[in-house]
Amino acid sequence: MGLGGPSTAKLKVSLNAALFCACMTPANAQDEGGLRANLTFSTGLTASDTDDSGLRTDLGFGITSETRTQTFAATALTGIVASFEDDETLGLDNPNLRLSYGIESRQVAVNTTLTYARTDVDSLIATDVADILVIDEGTRETVGAALGLTFGREAPFGGEVNLSYRDLRYADTVDPDLIDETTTTAAVNLRFDIDQTVTATLGYSISEEDTDSGNDTRRERLTLGAVIAVSPSLDVNVSAGLSQITTDENSATSVVEGGNYGLGLTQARPNGAIRFALSSDLSENGRRTTATLGRDYETPGGTLMADIGLTQGSDDTLRPLYKLSYSNELARARYSVSLDQGFATTNDGNEALNSRFAFTWQQDLTRTSRFGSDISYQMTNVLGQDDDTDRLRLGMRYSQDIAEDWALTARYTHTVINESGSSTTRENELFLGIETTLEWRP
């Protein structure tokens, strides 16, 4: 018996019913007006020393509709690749589809989202792989759905109910740790406004992860907390509760239980906020406790956001965490830089330390020409194993307007990949083509 949560069957039945009702909501039920659409298109020749060279076309279409009470948005992105070396490679590359619909009143709001994506396995997508850098062949396909209900928005009592579903499938991969999985999640968070300075909170969540390997996991979390306005500029958030993780591995069931707690402080300052966070909770790998201190700083040219901290896992080793980002806009140029390091869990349940660095620069050369460059570095260090992976990517881009809404574009990308036990891999890719972006109101 868990922490008062529903059974697996009941959770899946209620979730599927809610998603079915959400999908049956007709788009034409919205009020007319507020309709906008955009189209992005690029086509050209690609040359690569690792993949087939050929003709590549990228298409993107989006449409949004907003009224006083309802919103609808749909986006579709895909690449179409035709190889000069193999006629059978004509097809879609990394298709991505997202649909969202929301309706609200003064006290209630309902939002639903449907997503579909198919990408290369070695593409870094945080929502799918928790920032884990995976270098492998093949593709992964993700289907997701989410439904959210907010009630009592302006009442002393209110809350949120959130349901989500994600199905992850791999194809043509080599790594045996890349396992198909299905995850369903339900969460309820209640809010009780005691007075103008104190708000009590009560939350419960359950998440069930089913894998094709037969290793299934159920996570339950119950928390009781409070948000206290100590002063007009200082807010304190405290919480405590119980966590339970049930693992079913090859018909052997194990249960781990323990407490969770959190403390957060946020102080508003004239040039940005100061924040502190302390949290401790269970995972499949034991307890992890993390403390971070952060600062936002507004400058005349941009915004600086910085967080530093320490984390301690089941091995009792303290490791540093950090997150830094800064962006600035000059008279004829724009740039941004980010650096962060954090923990995640790999597909086979091991803890990993992820580090990422990114820098982008965009320079207007003339009124009709632009030059851009970017550098990104990603590294995953699996703790306790000789299984490190890192990737360095350098890119350059030049764009020249040739007609109204049309531009000639040249892009070059150089990638260096290192894997433990493997030789260094280098990749070069060049693209030359034309592109356009159109926006209109139908």
Summary of the structure (lengths in Angstrom):
residues: 442
radius of gyration: 24.3
end to end distance: 55.0
largest distance: 70.4
contacts: 1328
relative contact order: 0.11
helix: 6%
strand: 69%
